[in-house]
């Protein structure tokens, strides 16, 4: 406990010595940069600067969309018309629109796959009623090939 008190005294004396050297620079800093109001230091008021119109507020890199990317933004539902799309957009907005389109395309492909499967089942049942099975078609094809081979053998 005694060593802690000694350390505290040494630290206090060092700060006092350092404070004498630094006090002149602090006075200059207070005069030029800081105002002293009711015991609190505040920075002086600066005139508000207008943000540049060509950059995004959060310093996100911007991208000028191509015609195809504009169509993706419209199809994804981000904008209603091509005139509403700004000159530059963020990559995050474009990625979100592309991901939404990927999901929509995958839903369409799943629906088309289900419709195609149902169509093939219906066509297969119709062919079975006409006795057009793969087995019967293969047997007919083999019989025809045998006949052609036999005719070829006779002519030679």
DSSP file (Angstrom, degrees, kcal/mol; ACC not computed):
  #  RESIDUE AA STRUCTURE BP1 BP2  ACC     N-H-->O    O-->H-N    N-H-->O    O-->H-N    TCO  KAPPA ALPHA  PHI   PSI    X-CA   Y-CA   Z-CA
    1    1 A X     >        0   0    0      0, 0.0     4,-1.6     0, 0.0     5,-0.1   0.000 360.0 360.0 360.0 -34.6    0.0    0.0    0.0
    2    2 A X  H  >  +     0   0    0      1,-0.2     4,-2.1     2,-0.2     5,-0.2   0.868 360.0  53.2 -66.3 -36.5    2.9    2.3    0.7
    3    3 A X  H  > S+     0   0    0      1,-0.2     4,-2.2     2,-0.2    -1,-0.2   0.839 105.8  54.2 -69.2 -31.1    4.4    1.8   -2.7
    4    4 A X  H  > S+     0   0    0      2,-0.2     4,-2.0     1,-0.2    -1,-0.2   0.895 108.7  48.4 -67.7 -40.0    1.1    2.8   -4.3
    5    5 A X  H  X S+     0   0    0     -4,-1.6     4,-2.1     2,-0.2    -2,-0.2   0.901 111.7  49.8 -67.4 -39.6    1.0    6.0   -2.3
    6    6 A X  H  X S+     0   0    0     -4,-2.1     4,-2.4     1,-0.2    -2,-0.2   0.901 109.6  51.2 -63.7 -41.1    4.6    6.8   -3.3
    7    7 A X  H  X S+     0   0    0     -4,-2.2     4,-2.5     1,-0.2    -1,-0.2   0.892 108.8  52.0 -62.5 -39.7    3.8    6.1   -6.9
    8    8 A X  H  X S+     0   0    0     -4,-2.0     4,-2.1     2,-0.2    -1,-0.2   0.896 110.0  48.2 -64.4 -41.2    0.9    8.5   -6.7
    9    9 A X  H  X S+     0   0    0     -4,-2.1     4,-2.2     2,-0.2    -2,-0.2   0.905 112.4  48.4 -66.6 -41.7    3.1   11.2   -5.3
   10   10 A X  H  X S+     0   0    0     -4,-2.4     4,-2.3     2,-0.2    -2,-0.2   0.913 111.8  49.4 -64.4 -42.8    5.7   10.8   -7.9
   11   11 A X  H  X S+     0   0    0     -4,-2.5     4,-2.1     1,-0.2    -1,-0.2   0.900 110.5  51.0 -63.7 -40.2    3.1   10.8  -10.7
   12   12 A X  H  X S+     0   0    0     -4,-2.1     4,-1.9     1,-0.2    -1,-0.2   0.905 110.7  47.6 -64.6 -41.4    1.6   14.0   -9.3
   13   13 A X  H  X S+     0   0    0     -4,-2.2     4,-2.3     2,-0.2    -1,-0.2   0.883 110.7  52.0 -68.9 -36.6    5.0   15.8   -9.1
   14   14 A X  H  X S+     0   0    0     -4,-2.3     4,-2.7     1,-0.2     5,-0.2   0.906 109.2  50.2 -63.4 -40.8    5.8   14.7  -12.7
   15   15 A X  H  X S+     0   0    0     -4,-2.1     4,-2.5     2,-0.2    -1,-0.2   0.885 109.2  51.6 -65.9 -36.9    2.5   16.1  -13.9
   16   16 A X  H  X S+     0   0    0     -4,-1.9     4,-1.4     2,-0.2    -2,-0.2   0.929 112.7  45.1 -65.3 -43.6    3.1   19.4  -12.1
   17   17 A X  H  X S+     0   0    0     -4,-2.3     4,-1.1     1,-0.2     3,-0.2   0.920 116.3  45.7 -64.1 -43.3    6.6   19.7  -13.7
   18   18 A X  H  X S+     0   0    0     -4,-2.7     4,-2.3     1,-0.2    -2,-0.2   0.858 107.5  59.7 -67.1 -35.2    5.2   18.7  -17.1
   19   19 A X  H  X S+     0   0    0     -4,-2.5     4,-1.6     1,-0.2    -1,-0.2   0.836  99.1  56.6 -64.4 -33.9    2.3   21.1  -16.6
   20   20 A X  H  X S+     0   0    0     -4,-1.4     4,-0.5    -3,-0.2    -1,-0.2   0.902 112.0  42.0 -64.9 -39.8    4.5   24.1  -16.3
   21   21 A X  H  < S+     0   0    0     -4,-1.1     4,-0.5     1,-0.2     3,-0.4   0.870 119.7  43.2 -73.9 -36.3    6.1   23.4  -19.7
   22   22 A X  H  X S+     0   0    0     -4,-2.3     4,-2.3     1,-0.2     5,-0.2   0.650  93.0  82.2 -85.1 -14.7    2.9   22.5  -21.4
   23   23 A X  H  X S+     0   0    0     -4,-1.6     4,-2.2     1,-0.2    -1,-0.2   0.863  89.2  52.9 -63.3 -35.1    0.8   25.4  -19.9
   24   24 A X  H  X S+     0   0    0     -4,-0.5     4,-1.7    -3,-0.4    -1,-0.2   0.906 111.5  45.5 -66.8 -39.6    2.1   27.9  -22.5
   25   25 A X  H  > S+     0   0    0     -4,-0.5     4,-2.0     1,-0.2    -1,-0.2   0.852 111.8  52.9 -71.3 -32.4    1.1   25.7  -25.4
   26   26 A X  H  X S+     0   0    0     -4,-2.3     4,-2.8     2,-0.2     5,-0.2   0.894 105.7  53.7 -68.3 -38.0   -2.3   25.0  -23.8
   27   27 A X  H  X S+     0   0    0     -4,-2.2     4,-2.1     1,-0.2    -1,-0.2   0.919 109.6  48.1 -61.4 -42.1   -3.0   28.7  -23.4
   28   28 A X  H  X S+     0   0    0     -4,-1.7     4,-2.4     1,-0.2     5,-0.3   0.903 111.9  49.9 -63.8 -39.9   -2.3   29.2  -27.1
   29   29 A X  H  X>S+     0   0    0     -4,-2.0     4,-2.8     1,-0.2     5,-1.2   0.908 110.5  49.6 -66.1 -41.0   -4.6   26.3  -28.0
   30   30 A X  H  <5S+     0   0    0     -4,-2.8     4,-0.4     3,-0.2    -1,-0.2   0.893 112.6  47.8 -65.2 -38.4   -7.4   27.6  -25.8
   31   31 A X  H  <5S+     0   0    0     -4,-2.1    -2,-0.2    -5,-0.2    -1,-0.2   0.932 122.2  32.2 -68.9 -44.4   -7.2   31.0  -27.3
   32   32 A X  H  <5S+     0   0    0     -4,-2.4    -2,-0.2    -5,-0.2    -3,-0.2   0.897 134.6  16.8 -84.3 -40.5   -7.1   29.8  -30.9
   33   33 A X  T  <5S+     0   0    0     -4,-2.8    11,-1.2    -5,-0.3     2,-0.3   0.761 114.7  51.5-107.7 -29.3   -9.3   26.7  -31.0
   34   34 A X  E   < -A   43   0A   0     -5,-1.2     2,-0.4    -4,-0.4     9,-0.2  -0.849  56.4-151.1-120.5 148.4  -11.4   26.5  -27.8
   35   35 A X  E     -A   42   0A   0      7,-2.3     7,-1.8    -2,-0.3     2,-0.7  -0.900  19.1-134.8-108.4 144.1  -13.8   28.7  -26.0
   36   36 A X  E     +A   41   0A   0     -2,-0.4     2,-0.5     5,-0.2     5,-0.2  -0.887  31.4 171.0-102.2 112.7  -14.2   28.4  -22.2
   37   37 A X  E >   -A   40   0A   0      3,-2.6     3,-2.5    -2,-0.7    -2,-0.0  -0.978  67.1 -26.8-126.6 118.2  -17.9   28.5  -21.4
   38   38 A X  T 3  S-     0   0    0     -2,-0.5    -1,-0.1     1,-0.3     3,-0.1   0.808 123.4 -51.3  51.0  37.6  -19.1   27.8  -17.8
   39   39 A X  T 3  S+     0   0    0      1,-0.3     2,-0.4     0, 0.0    -1,-0.3   0.419 118.8 105.2  85.2  -3.1  -16.1   25.6  -17.0
   40   40 A X  E <   -A   37   0A   0     -3,-2.5    -3,-2.6     2,-0.0     2,-0.5  -0.879  64.7-134.0-112.2 144.4  -16.5   23.4  -20.2
   41   41 A X  E     +A   36   0A   0     -2,-0.4     2,-0.3    -5,-0.2    -5,-0.2  -0.814  28.3 176.4 -95.5 132.9  -14.4   23.6  -23.3
   42   42 A X  E     -A   35   0A   0     -7,-1.8    -7,-2.3    -2,-0.5     2,-0.2  -0.954  31.8-110.4-132.5 154.1  -16.1   23.7  -26.6
   43   43 A X  E     -A   34   0A   0     -2,-0.3    -9,-0.2    -9,-0.2     3,-0.1  -0.540  44.7 -98.9 -78.4 149.0  -14.9   24.0  -30.1
   44   44 A X        -     0   0    0    -11,-1.2     2,-0.2    -2,-0.2    -1,-0.1  -0.344  45.5 -96.1 -67.0 151.7  -15.8   27.2  -31.9
   45   45 A X        -     0   0    0     -3,-0.1     2,-0.3     1,-0.0    -1,-0.1  -0.493  40.1-156.4 -70.7 131.9  -18.7   27.1  -34.3
   46   46 A X        -     0   0    0     -2,-0.2     2,-0.2    -3,-0.1     3,-0.0  -0.803  26.3-101.2-106.8 152.0  -17.8   26.5  -37.9
   47   47 A X        -     0   0    0     -2,-0.3     2,-0.1     1,-0.1    -1,-0.0  -0.519  46.1-106.9 -70.0 135.6  -19.9   27.5  -40.8
   48   48 A X        -     0   0    0     -2,-0.2     2,-0.4     1,-0.1    -1,-0.1  -0.419  31.4-139.8 -67.3 135.1  -21.7   24.5  -42.2
   49   49 A X        -     0   0    0     -2,-0.1     2,-0.3    -3,-0.0    -1,-0.1  -0.780  16.3-119.4 -95.6 137.6  -20.3   23.2  -45.5
   50   50 A X        -     0   0    0     -2,-0.4     2,-0.1     1,-0.1     3,-0.1  -0.599  32.5-118.5 -73.9 129.6  -22.7   22.1  -48.2
   51   51 A X        -     0   0    0     -2,-0.3    -1,-0.1     1,-0.1     6,-0.1  -0.433  33.9-101.0 -68.7 143.2  -22.0   18.5  -49.0
   52   52 A X    >   -     0   0    0      1,-0.1     3,-0.7    -2,-0.1    -1,-0.1  -0.373  24.4-138.7 -62.2 141.7  -21.0   17.9  -52.6
   53   53 A X  T 3  S+     0   0    0      1,-0.2    -1,-0.1    -3,-0.1    -2,-0.1   0.708  95.6  61.9 -77.0 -19.9  -23.9   16.6  -54.7
   54   54 A X  T 3  S+     0   0    0      2,-0.1     2,-0.3    33,-0.0    -1,-0.2   0.574  97.3  65.6 -86.9  -7.6  -21.8   14.0  -56.6
   55   55 A X  S <  S-     0   0    0     -3,-0.7     2,-0.2     6,-0.0     6,-0.1  -0.807  84.0-111.7-115.4 158.1  -20.8   12.0  -53.6
   56   56 A X    >   -     0   0    0      4,-0.5     3,-1.6    -2,-0.3    -4,-0.1  -0.547  30.0-117.4 -81.7 149.1  -22.8    9.9  -51.2
   57   57 A X  T 3  S+     0   0    0      1,-0.3    -1,-0.1    -2,-0.2    -5,-0.0   0.842 111.9  47.0 -58.5 -38.1  -23.1   11.1  -47.6
   58   58 A X  T 3  S-     0   0    0      2,-0.1    -1,-0.3     1,-0.0     3,-0.1   0.154 115.9-108.2 -95.6  19.3  -21.3    8.2  -46.0
   59   59 A X    <   +     0   0    0     -3,-1.6     2,-0.4     1,-0.2    -2,-0.1   0.805  62.4 160.2  60.8  32.1  -18.4    8.2  -48.4
   60   60 A X        -     0   0    0      1,-0.1    -4,-0.5    30,-0.0    -1,-0.2  -0.699  48.4-106.4 -82.2 134.3  -19.6    5.0  -50.1
   61   61 A X        -     0   0    0     -2,-0.4    30,-0.9    -3,-0.1     2,-0.2  -0.366  38.7-140.8 -62.5 139.4  -18.2    4.6  -53.6
   62   62 A X  E     -B   90   0B   0     28,-0.2     2,-0.4    -8,-0.1    28,-0.2  -0.636  10.6-154.4-104.9 161.2  -20.7    5.3  -56.3
   63   63 A X  E     -B   89   0B   0     26,-2.9    26,-3.0    -2,-0.2     2,-0.7  -0.996  16.5-132.5-137.1 135.4  -21.4    3.6  -59.6
   64   64 A X        -     0   0    0     -2,-0.4    24,-0.2    24,-0.2    23,-0.1  -0.811  35.9-130.0 -87.6 115.5  -22.9    4.9  -62.8
   65   65 A X        -     0   0    0     -2,-0.7     2,-0.1    22,-0.4    -1,-0.0  -0.352  13.1-134.0 -72.1 144.4  -25.4    2.2  -63.9
   66   66 A X     >  -     0   0    0      1,-0.1     4,-2.1    -2,-0.1     5,-0.2  -0.285  34.2 -96.1 -81.2 175.8  -25.5    0.9  -67.4
   67   67 A X  H  > S+     0   0    0      1,-0.2     4,-2.0     2,-0.2     5,-0.1   0.904 127.0  50.1 -62.2 -40.9  -28.7    0.4  -69.4
   68   68 A X  H  > S+     0   0    0      1,-0.2     4,-2.1     2,-0.2    -1,-0.2   0.906 110.3  49.5 -64.3 -41.8  -28.9   -3.2  -68.3
   69   69 A X  H  > S+     0   0    0      1,-0.2     4,-2.3     2,-0.2    -1,-0.2   0.839 107.7  54.8 -67.2 -32.5  -28.4   -2.3  -64.7
   70   70 A X  H  X S+     0   0    0     -4,-2.1     4,-1.9     2,-0.2    -1,-0.2   0.905 107.6  49.8 -64.9 -40.6  -31.1    0.3  -64.9
   71   71 A X  H  X S+     0   0    0     -4,-2.0     4,-3.0     1,-0.2     5,-0.2   0.898 109.6  51.6 -64.0 -39.2  -33.5   -2.4  -66.2
   72   72 A X  H  X S+     0   0    0     -4,-2.1     4,-2.4     1,-0.2     6,-0.2   0.916 108.2  51.6 -62.6 -42.6  -32.5   -4.6  -63.3
   73   73 A X  H  <>S+     0   0    0     -4,-2.3     5,-1.8     1,-0.2     6,-1.1   0.871 113.6  44.7 -61.9 -36.6  -33.3   -1.8  -60.9
   74   74 A X  H ><5S+     0   0    0     -4,-1.9     3,-1.2     4,-0.2    -2,-0.2   0.935 114.2  47.5 -73.3 -46.4  -36.7   -1.3  -62.4
   75   75 A X  H 3<5S+     0   0    0     -4,-3.0    -2,-0.2     1,-0.3    -1,-0.2   0.832 107.8  56.8 -63.6 -32.5  -37.6   -5.0  -62.6
   76   76 A X  T 3<5S-     0   0    0     -4,-2.4    -1,-0.3    -5,-0.2    -2,-0.2   0.624 116.3-116.7 -75.4 -10.8  -36.4   -5.4  -59.0
   77   77 A X  T < 5S+     0   0    0     -3,-1.2    -3,-0.2    -4,-0.3    -2,-0.1   0.591  81.2 121.9  89.5  10.4  -39.0   -2.8  -58.0
   78   78 A X  S   <S+     0   0    0     -5,-1.8     2,-0.3    -6,-0.2    -4,-0.2   0.877  81.9  18.2 -73.5 -36.8  -36.4   -0.3  -56.7
   79   79 A X        -     0   0    0     -6,-1.1    -2,-0.3    -9,-0.1    -1,-0.2  -0.947  62.8-147.1-132.4 153.6  -37.6    2.4  -59.1
   80   80 A X  S    S+     0   0    0     -2,-0.3     2,-0.3     1,-0.2    -1,-0.1   0.863  83.1  20.8 -86.7 -40.6  -40.8    2.8  -61.1
   81   81 A X  S >  S-     0   0    0      1,-0.1     3,-0.8     0, 0.0     4,-0.5  -0.881  74.3-118.6-129.4 159.8  -39.4    4.6  -64.2
   82   82 A X  G >  S+     0   0    0     -2,-0.3     3,-0.7     1,-0.2    -1,-0.1   0.780 112.5  62.6 -67.7 -26.1  -36.0    4.9  -65.8
   83   83 A X  G 3  S+     0   0    0      1,-0.2    -1,-0.2    -3,-0.0     0, 0.0   0.763  95.7  60.3 -69.7 -24.5  -36.1    8.7  -65.2
   84   84 A X  G <  S+     0   0    0     -3,-0.8     2,-0.3     2,-0.1    -1,-0.2   0.685  80.5 101.1 -76.4 -18.4  -36.3    8.2  -61.4
   85   85 A X  S <  S-     0   0    0     -3,-0.7     4,-0.1    -4,-0.5   -15,-0.0  -0.525  76.0-126.1 -72.0 126.4  -32.9    6.4  -61.3
   86   86 A X        -     0   0    0     -2,-0.3   -21,-0.3     1,-0.1    -1,-0.1  -0.190  21.1-108.6 -68.1 166.4  -30.2    8.8  -60.2
   87   87 A X  S    S+     0   0    0      1,-0.2   -22,-0.4   -23,-0.1     2,-0.4   0.874 105.2  26.9 -64.3 -38.3  -27.0    9.4  -62.2
   88   88 A X  S    S-     0   0    0    -24,-0.2     2,-0.3   -26,-0.0   -24,-0.2  -0.979  71.1-176.1-127.8 142.0  -24.9    7.5  -59.7
   89   89 A X  E     -B   63   0B   0    -26,-3.0   -26,-2.9    -2,-0.4     2,-0.1  -0.870  30.6 -99.4-129.8 163.6  -26.0    4.7  -57.3
   90   90 A X  E  >  -B   62   0B   0     -2,-0.3     4,-1.7   -28,-0.2   -28,-0.2  -0.483  25.9-123.5 -81.6 155.4  -24.3    2.8  -54.5
   91   91 A X  H  > S+     0   0    0    -30,-0.9     4,-2.9     1,-0.2     5,-0.2   0.836 111.9  59.7 -64.8 -32.3  -22.9   -0.7  -55.1
   92   92 A X  H  > S+     0   0    0      2,-0.2     4,-2.4     1,-0.2    -1,-0.2   0.901 104.3  49.2 -63.9 -40.5  -25.1   -2.0  -52.2
   93   93 A X  H  > S+     0   0    0      2,-0.2     4,-2.1     1,-0.2    -1,-0.2   0.914 113.3  46.8 -64.2 -42.6  -28.2   -0.8  -54.0
   94   94 A X  H  X S+     0   0    0     -4,-1.7     4,-2.5     2,-0.2    -2,-0.2   0.908 112.3  49.5 -66.9 -42.2  -27.2   -2.5  -57.2
   95   95 A X  H  X S+     0   0    0     -4,-2.9     4,-2.6     2,-0.2    -2,-0.2   0.902 110.0  51.3 -63.5 -40.5  -26.2   -5.7  -55.4
   96   96 A X  H  X S+     0   0    0     -4,-2.4     4,-2.1     2,-0.2    -1,-0.2   0.909 111.4  47.6 -62.7 -41.7  -29.6   -5.8  -53.6
   97   97 A X  H  X S+     0   0    0     -4,-2.1     4,-2.1     2,-0.2    -2,-0.2   0.905 112.3  49.3 -65.9 -41.4  -31.4   -5.3  -56.9
   98   98 A X  H  X S+     0   0    0     -4,-2.5     4,-2.4     2,-0.2    -2,-0.2   0.909 110.8  49.9 -65.1 -40.9  -29.4   -8.1  -58.5
   99   99 A X  H  X S+     0   0    0     -4,-2.6     4,-2.1     2,-0.2    -1,-0.2   0.897 109.7  51.3 -64.0 -39.4  -30.0  -10.5  -55.6
  100  100 A X  H  X S+     0   0    0     -4,-2.1     4,-2.2     1,-0.2    -1,-0.2   0.900 110.7  48.7 -63.9 -39.7  -33.7   -9.7  -55.8
  101  101 A X  H  X S+     0   0    0     -4,-2.1     4,-2.9     2,-0.2     5,-0.2   0.885 107.7  54.9 -67.6 -37.8  -33.7  -10.5  -59.5
  102  102 A X  H  X S+     0   0    0     -4,-2.4     4,-2.3     1,-0.2    -1,-0.2   0.916 109.5  47.7 -60.0 -41.8  -31.8  -13.7  -58.9
  103  103 A X  H  X S+     0   0    0     -4,-2.1     4,-2.2     2,-0.2    -2,-0.2   0.924 112.3  48.7 -64.8 -44.5  -34.5  -14.8  -56.5
  104  104 A X  H  X S+     0   0    0     -4,-2.2     4,-2.3     1,-0.2    -2,-0.2   0.917 112.0  48.9 -62.2 -43.1  -37.3  -13.9  -58.9
  105  105 A X  H  X S+     0   0    0     -4,-2.9     4,-2.5     1,-0.2    -1,-0.2   0.896 110.2  51.2 -64.4 -39.5  -35.5  -15.8  -61.8
  106  106 A X  H  X S+     0   0    0     -4,-2.3     4,-2.3    -5,-0.2    -1,-0.2   0.886 109.2  50.9 -66.5 -36.5  -35.1  -18.9  -59.6
  107  107 A X  H  X S+     0   0    0     -4,-2.2     4,-2.4     2,-0.2    -2,-0.2   0.916 111.0  48.8 -64.1 -42.0  -38.8  -18.8  -58.7
  108  108 A X  H  X S+     0   0    0     -4,-2.3     4,-2.7     1,-0.2    -2,-0.2   0.915 111.4  49.4 -63.4 -42.0  -39.7  -18.6  -62.4
  109  109 A X  H  X S+     0   0    0     -4,-2.5     4,-2.2     2,-0.2    -1,-0.2   0.891 110.4  50.3 -66.0 -38.2  -37.4  -21.5  -63.2
  110  110 A X  H  X S+     0   0    0     -4,-2.3     4,-2.2     2,-0.2    -1,-0.2   0.924 111.7  48.2 -63.8 -42.5  -38.8  -23.6  -60.4
  111  111 A X  H  X S+     0   0    0     -4,-2.4     4,-2.6     1,-0.2    -2,-0.2   0.918 111.9  49.2 -63.9 -43.0  -42.4  -22.9  -61.7
  112  112 A X  H  X S+     0   0    0     -4,-2.7     4,-2.7     1,-0.2    -1,-0.2   0.871 109.5  52.7 -64.6 -35.7  -41.4  -23.7  -65.2
  113  113 A X  H  X S+     0   0    0     -4,-2.2     4,-2.4     2,-0.2    -1,-0.2   0.921 110.8  46.3 -64.6 -43.6  -39.8  -27.0  -64.0
  114  114 A X  H  X S+     0   0    0     -4,-2.2     4,-2.4     2,-0.2    -2,-0.2   0.926 113.9  48.2 -64.7 -44.1  -43.0  -28.0  -62.2
  115  115 A X  H  X S+     0   0    0     -4,-2.6     4,-2.5     1,-0.2    -2,-0.2   0.913 111.9  50.4 -62.6 -42.7  -45.1  -27.1  -65.3
  116  116 A X  H  X S+     0   0    0     -4,-2.7     4,-2.5     2,-0.2    -2,-0.2   0.903 110.2  49.7 -62.2 -41.3  -42.7  -29.0  -67.5
  117  117 A X  H  X S+     0   0    0     -4,-2.4     4,-2.2     2,-0.2    -2,-0.2   0.923 111.7  47.8 -63.3 -44.1  -42.9  -32.1  -65.3
  118  118 A X  H  X S+     0   0    0     -4,-2.4     4,-2.2     1,-0.2    -2,-0.2   0.915 111.9  50.8 -63.2 -42.1  -46.7  -32.0  -65.2
  119  119 A X  H  X S+     0   0    0     -4,-2.5     4,-2.6     1,-0.2    -2,-0.2   0.914 110.2  49.2 -60.9 -43.8  -46.8  -31.6  -69.0
  120  120 A X  H  X S+     0   0    0     -4,-2.5     4,-2.4     1,-0.2    -1,-0.2   0.870 109.4  52.0 -66.9 -35.5  -44.5  -34.6  -69.5
  121  121 A X  H  X S+     0   0    0     -4,-2.2     4,-2.0     2,-0.2    -1,-0.2   0.928 111.4  47.2 -64.5 -43.3  -46.6  -36.7  -67.2
  122  122 A X  H  X S+     0   0    0     -4,-2.2     4,-2.1     1,-0.2    -2,-0.2   0.930 113.7  47.4 -63.8 -45.7  -49.8  -35.8  -69.2
  123  123 A X  H  X S+     0   0    0     -4,-2.6     4,-2.4     1,-0.2    -1,-0.2   0.883 110.4  53.3 -63.2 -38.1  -48.0  -36.5  -72.5
  124  124 A X  H  X S+     0   0    0     -4,-2.4     4,-2.0     2,-0.2    -1,-0.2   0.886 108.4  49.1 -64.3 -38.8  -46.7  -39.8  -71.2
  125  125 A X  H  X S+     0   0    0     -4,-2.0     4,-1.8     2,-0.2    -1,-0.2   0.893 110.6  50.6 -68.3 -38.5  -50.2  -41.0  -70.1
  126  126 A X  H  X S+     0   0    0     -4,-2.1     4,-1.3     1,-0.2    -2,-0.2   0.920 111.2  48.6 -63.1 -42.6  -51.6  -40.1  -73.6
  127  127 A X  H  <>S+     0   0    0     -4,-2.4     5,-3.1     1,-0.2    -2,-0.2   0.866 108.0  54.8 -66.3 -35.3  -48.8  -42.0  -75.3
  128  128 A X  H ><5S+     0   0    0     -4,-2.0     3,-1.1     1,-0.2    -1,-0.2   0.874 105.0  53.2 -66.1 -36.0  -49.4  -45.0  -73.0
  129  129 A X  H 3<5S+     0   0    0     -4,-1.8    -1,-0.2     1,-0.3    -2,-0.2   0.836 110.0  47.8 -66.1 -31.6  -53.1  -45.0  -74.1
  130  130 A X  T 3<5S-     0   0    0     -4,-1.3    -1,-0.3    -5,-0.1    -2,-0.2   0.379 118.0-116.8 -87.0   4.4  -51.9  -45.1  -77.7
  131  131 A X  T < 5 +     0   0    0     -3,-1.1     2,-0.7     1,-0.2    -3,-0.2   0.858  68.7 142.2  61.3  39.0  -49.5  -48.0  -76.8
  132  132 A X      < +     0   0    0     -5,-3.1     2,-0.2    -8,-0.1    -1,-0.2  -0.601  21.5 155.4-105.9  68.7  -46.5  -45.9  -77.6
  133  133 A X     >  -     0   0    0     -2,-0.7     4,-2.3    -5,-0.1     5,-0.2  -0.513  56.4-112.7 -89.6 164.4  -44.2  -47.0  -74.9
  134  134 A X  H  > S+     0   0    0      1,-0.2     4,-2.4     2,-0.2     5,-0.2   0.860 117.1  55.2 -63.2 -35.2  -40.4  -46.9  -75.1
  135  135 A X  H  > S+     0   0    0      2,-0.2     4,-2.3     1,-0.2    -1,-0.2   0.939 109.7  44.3 -64.7 -46.4  -40.2  -50.7  -75.1
  136  136 A X  H  > S+     0   0    0      1,-0.2     4,-2.3     2,-0.2    -2,-0.2   0.893 113.4  51.4 -67.6 -37.8  -42.6  -51.0  -78.1
  137  137 A X  H  X S+     0   0    0     -4,-2.3     4,-2.1     2,-0.2    -1,-0.2   0.907 111.2  48.0 -64.5 -40.6  -40.8  -48.2  -80.0
  138  138 A X  H  X S+     0   0    0     -4,-2.4     4,-2.4     2,-0.2    -2,-0.2   0.899 111.0  50.5 -66.3 -40.6  -37.4  -49.9  -79.4
  139  139 A X  H  X S+     0   0    0     -4,-2.3     4,-2.2     2,-0.2    -2,-0.2   0.908 111.4  48.5 -64.1 -40.9  -38.8  -53.3  -80.5
  140  140 A X  H  X S+     0   0    0     -4,-2.3     4,-2.3     2,-0.2    -2,-0.2   0.908 111.4  50.0 -64.0 -41.1  -40.2  -51.7  -83.7
  141  141 A X  H  X S+     0   0    0     -4,-2.1     4,-2.2     1,-0.2    -2,-0.2   0.911 111.3  48.2 -64.8 -42.6  -36.9  -50.0  -84.4
  142  142 A X  H  X S+     0   0    0     -4,-2.4     4,-2.2     2,-0.2    -1,-0.2   0.885 111.0  51.1 -65.3 -38.7  -34.9  -53.2  -84.0
  143  143 A X  H  X S+     0   0    0     -4,-2.2     4,-2.2     2,-0.2    -2,-0.2   0.911 110.5  49.0 -64.7 -41.3  -37.2  -55.1  -86.2
  144  144 A X  H  X S+     0   0    0     -4,-2.3     4,-2.3     1,-0.2    -2,-0.2   0.908 110.9  50.0 -64.7 -41.6  -36.9  -52.5  -88.9
  145  145 A X  H  X S+     0   0    0     -4,-2.2     4,-2.3     1,-0.2    -1,-0.2   0.876 109.9  51.1 -64.4 -37.4  -33.1  -52.5  -88.7
  146  146 A X  H  X S+     0   0    0     -4,-2.2     4,-2.4     2,-0.2    -1,-0.2   0.912 109.9  49.6 -64.9 -41.7  -33.1  -56.3  -89.0
  147  147 A X  H  X S+     0   0    0     -4,-2.2     4,-2.5     2,-0.2    -2,-0.2   0.917 111.5  48.4 -63.5 -42.9  -35.3  -56.2  -92.1
  148  148 A X  H  X S+     0   0    0     -4,-2.3     4,-2.1     1,-0.2    -1,-0.2   0.888 112.0  49.4 -64.4 -38.6  -33.0  -53.6  -93.6
  149  149 A X  H  X S+     0   0    0     -4,-2.3     4,-2.0     2,-0.2    -1,-0.2   0.889 111.3  49.7 -67.1 -38.3  -29.9  -55.7  -92.8
  150  150 A X  H  X S+     0   0    0     -4,-2.4     4,-1.9     2,-0.2    -2,-0.2   0.911 111.5  47.9 -66.8 -42.0  -31.6  -58.7  -94.3
  151  151 A X  H  X S+     0   0    0     -4,-2.5     4,-1.8     1,-0.2    -2,-0.2   0.884 111.8  50.8 -64.9 -38.3  -32.5  -56.8  -97.5
  152  152 A X  H  X S+     0   0    0     -4,-2.1     4,-1.2     1,-0.2    -1,-0.2   0.878 109.0  51.0 -66.9 -37.6  -29.0  -55.5  -97.8
  153  153 A X  H  < S+     0   0    0     -4,-2.0    -1,-0.2     1,-0.2    -2,-0.2   0.858 109.7  50.2 -68.7 -35.8  -27.5  -59.0  -97.3
  154  154 A X  H  < S+     0   0    0     -4,-1.9    -2,-0.2     1,-0.2    -1,-0.2   0.874 109.1  51.0 -71.0 -36.6  -29.8  -60.4 -100.1
  155  155 A X  H  <        0   0    0     -4,-1.8    -1,-0.2     1,-0.2    -2,-0.2   0.748 360.0 360.0 -75.2 -22.4  -28.8  -57.7 -102.6
  156  156 A X     <        0   0    0     -4,-1.2    -1,-0.2    -5,-0.1    -2,-0.2   0.466 360.0 360.0 -88.6 360.0  -25.1  -58.2 -102.1
